Amino acid sequence: MKMITAIVNKKDSGEVCDALAEEKFSFTRMATTGGFLKSGNVTLLIGTEDDKVDAAIALIRKHCAQRMEPIPSVVSAGVPAFGYYKAEVLVGGATIFVSPIERFEKM
């Protein structure tokens, strides 16, 4: 048995969760916040048999889109609030960890 920990952008989370539920994957959904952009994510804990790991990852990959989004940035020339410009950063996609499970009990 494996535990898949998938961190996905909150904009993609609805489609990912719907796809996983449709294929009968059991999961726990937790709202989380990323450290770099401090933006909303969803972390999914998916317990599954070893032979279904690739299928779960394929579903996540299919429903997570990477995209460029603007973020406000400050340009400083030694003067506070000298100017602002828009920077873009790549967001979306998923970060996935797969871990072995030694024991599983459902009560």
C-alpha positions as CSV (number, residue, x, y, z in Angstrom):
1,M,0.0,0.0,0.0
2,K,1.1,3.6,-0.7
3,M,0.3,7.1,0.5
4,I,0.2,9.7,-2.2
5,T,0.5,13.2,-0.9
6,A,-0.4,15.6,-3.7
7,I,-0.2,19.4,-3.3
8,V,-2.3,21.1,-6.0
9,N,-3.4,24.7,-6.7
10,K,-6.8,25.4,-5.3
11,K,-8.0,26.5,-8.7
12,D,-7.4,22.9,-9.9
13,S,-8.5,21.1,-6.8
14,G,-12.2,20.7,-7.7
15,E,-11.5,18.9,-10.9
16,V,-8.8,16.8,-9.4
17,C,-11.1,15.7,-6.5
18,D,-14.0,15.0,-8.8
19,A,-11.8,12.8,-11.0
20,L,-10.4,10.9,-8.1
21,A,-13.8,10.3,-6.6
22,E,-15.2,9.2,-9.9
23,E,-12.5,6.6,-10.1
24,K,-13.2,5.5,-6.5
25,F,-10.0,6.7,-4.9
26,S,-10.4,7.5,-1.2
27,F,-8.7,10.7,-0.1
28,T,-8.6,13.4,2.5
29,R,-8.6,17.0,1.3
30,M,-6.9,19.7,3.4
31,A,-6.6,23.4,2.7
32,T,-3.0,24.5,2.8
33,T,-0.9,27.6,2.0
34,G,2.3,27.6,0.0
35,G,5.4,29.1,1.5
36,F,6.8,30.9,-1.5
37,L,3.7,32.7,-2.9
38,K,1.6,32.3,0.3
39,S,-1.2,31.3,-2.0
40,G,-4.0,28.8,-1.5
41,N,-3.3,25.1,-2.2
42,V,-5.0,21.9,-1.4
43,T,-3.1,18.9,-0.1
44,L,-4.6,15.5,-0.8
45,L,-3.8,12.4,1.1
46,I,-4.6,9.4,-1.1
47,G,-4.2,5.9,0.3
48,T,-4.1,3.3,-2.5
49,E,-2.8,-0.1,-3.5
50,D,0.6,-0.2,-5.2
51,D,-0.8,-1.1,-8.6
52,K,-3.1,2.0,-8.6
53,V,-0.5,4.6,-7.9
54,D,0.3,5.4,-11.5
55,A,-3.5,5.7,-12.3
56,A,-4.0,8.2,-9.5
57,I,-1.0,10.3,-10.6
58,A,-2.2,10.2,-14.2
59,L,-5.6,11.7,-13.0
60,I,-3.8,14.4,-11.0
61,R,-1.6,15.2,-14.0
62,K,-4.5,15.4,-16.3
63,H,-6.5,17.9,-14.2
64,C,-3.7,20.2,-13.0
65,A,-2.7,22.9,-15.4
66,Q,0.4,25.0,-15.1
67,R,-0.1,28.7,-15.9
68,M,1.5,32.0,-15.6
69,E,-0.1,34.4,-13.1
70,P,0.9,38.0,-12.3
71,I,2.1,38.8,-8.8
72,P,2.7,42.4,-7.5
73,S,6.3,43.2,-6.9
74,V,8.0,46.2,-5.4
75,V,10.9,47.9,-7.2
76,S,12.9,49.8,-4.6
77,A,15.5,52.5,-5.4
78,G,16.2,53.3,-1.7
79,V,12.9,55.1,-1.5
80,P,9.9,53.3,0.1
81,A,7.2,52.5,-2.5
82,F,9.4,53.8,-5.3
83,G,7.4,51.9,-7.9
84,Y,5.5,48.7,-8.6
85,Y,5.7,46.4,-11.6
86,K,3.9,43.2,-12.4
87,A,5.9,40.0,-12.4
88,E,4.7,36.7,-13.6
89,V,5.3,33.4,-11.9
90,L,4.5,29.8,-13.0
91,V,1.8,28.3,-10.8
92,G,-0.4,25.2,-10.9
93,G,0.6,21.7,-11.6
94,A,1.1,19.4,-8.6
95,T,3.8,18.3,-6.3
96,I,3.5,14.6,-5.5
97,F,5.1,12.4,-2.9
98,V,4.6,8.7,-2.8
99,S,5.4,6.9,0.5
100,P,5.2,3.3,1.6
101,I,2.6,2.4,4.2
102,E,3.5,-0.3,6.7
103,R,0.1,-0.6,8.3
104,F,-3.4,0.6,7.4
105,E,-6.6,0.3,9.5
106,K,-10.0,1.8,8.8
107,M,-12.2,2.0,11.9
